[in-house]
Amino acid sequence: MTSLFGIFIGLALLMYLALKGHSIVWVAPLCAAVVTVFGGMDIVSTYMGPYMVGLVGFVKAWFPAFMLSAIFGNLMENTGAAKSIAIFLTEKLGSKAAIASIVLSCAVLTLGGVSLFVVVFAIYPLALAMFKEANISRKLIPGAIALGAFTFTMTAVPGTPQIQNLIPTTYFGTTATAGPIMGLTATAILLFGGLYYMEWKRRKIEKAGEFYTEPDAKHAAAAVSHENLPNVLVALIPLVVVITVLNVLPNFMKFTADQIKAGRSANEYIIYALLSGIALVMVLNLKKRDIFVKCITVGSQGAIGAVLNTSAAVGFGAVVKAVPGFADLTNIVLSVPGNPLISLSVAVNLMAGATGSASGGMGIALAALGSKYVELAKTSGISTQAFHRIASLSSGGLDTLPHNGAVLTLLNNTGMSHKDSYFDIMVVSLILPIIATIPAIILAVMGIY
């Protein structure tokens, strides 16, 4: 019981320090040390053992994907490809559908493998111009971007190359398209429910007399320029290729049992997909080859922080799994009433909320409980595809609490405060994802994946 108490103390401390904005790179090992002490284990040996095994294992498995994704995103942004796609979509939909056009632009980019952080910076100038033309309050910009970048394309759309849809593949032996019917159902709820809410909120604040106001100098954006941008069809090719390679390659490239034991896994599919996308961006933008090295450098450097944040959280999960109280924690989690998919959803949501990170929270939950849920999949008759999709969907729920890094970046970049815009972000990227998980679980119970 002392060890179990230590786990809860460690989790509480992790959440408190994350809420205070401290880096999880040092917060996670500190909280792991608390768990270790209460578990009656040696701090140094546990840190050098289970913690580092968990951390290094995640880096080994996922750093190539993080790095290539960051490089791909930087190339798409700096060659103007991302901007070209966004301008095309917003112009086609027009200012009368300003909110929908921004949501769709974010969705297309993230669905094509562009990092949501890149999307935030690429879309903001366009959103500012669209909202000004439509005379819509800037307070709604963060909610629109969050809906398009932080929700259905991150966790729900079958085949999306976002990391939150890929991490479960290593635990459940699935592919990126796992649980397609569950995923599409959740996608519909997130997209149409989110758009309905955003339009309702627009009408509400307009009745209250709130319309567009110019931002301060710090958050103003340069006029949207069409100069030196690639043709939209050319810009779309790398995105289409990334999605296609990721989801078609598993049909032709299978791993034998010996290869899996040797460390090969479904992680390789995203590597080939992103390499294909990077190569195409470069080939299609040879006139801008002078920026290629800089994009690779910036992307590689940015990936280090991103992968370390998640792997540090995974290391914490590995320590939790190693202490005596873990057996009691497992019993508590698995005793959540109803289908095991419900307990999985609760576990991933709570960990994502504690860390303020979708991938970090999922990493902790699956590092600690993933093997147990694989066993439950076998004994319950529920497909691992369902476990994959619920884990992915649940990672995108409580992760967007106010201390989430993407939320802070979005608000800072748009010049909005939590008071101005967080409620909209919470509705579309926290409340709706939790709601969307419910019908997905019901479908799984019915045997519909």
Secondary structure, 3 states (H helix, E strand, C coil): CHHHHHHHHHHHHHHHHHHCCCCHHHHHHHHHHHHHHHCCCCHHHHHHHHHHHHHHHHHHHHHHHHHHHHHHHHHHHHCCHHHHHHHHHHHHHCHHHHHHHHHHHHHHHHHCCCCHHHHHHHHHHHHHHHHHHHCCCHHHHHHHHHHHHCCHHHHCCCCCCCHHHHHHHHHHCCCCCCCHHHHHHHHHHHHHHHHHHHHHHHHHHHHCCCCCCCCCHHHCCCCCCCCCCCCHHHHHHHHHHHHHHHHHHHHCCCCCHHHHHCCCCCHHHHHHHHHHHHHHHHHHCHHHHHHHHHHHHHHHHHHHHHHHHHHHHHHHHHHHHHCCCHHHHHHHHHCCCCCHHHHHHHHHHHHHHHHCCHHHHHHHHHHHHHHHHHHHHHHHCCCHHHHHHHHHHHHCCHHHCCCCHHHHHHHHHHCCCHHHHHHHHHHHHHHHHHHHHHHHHHHHHCCCC
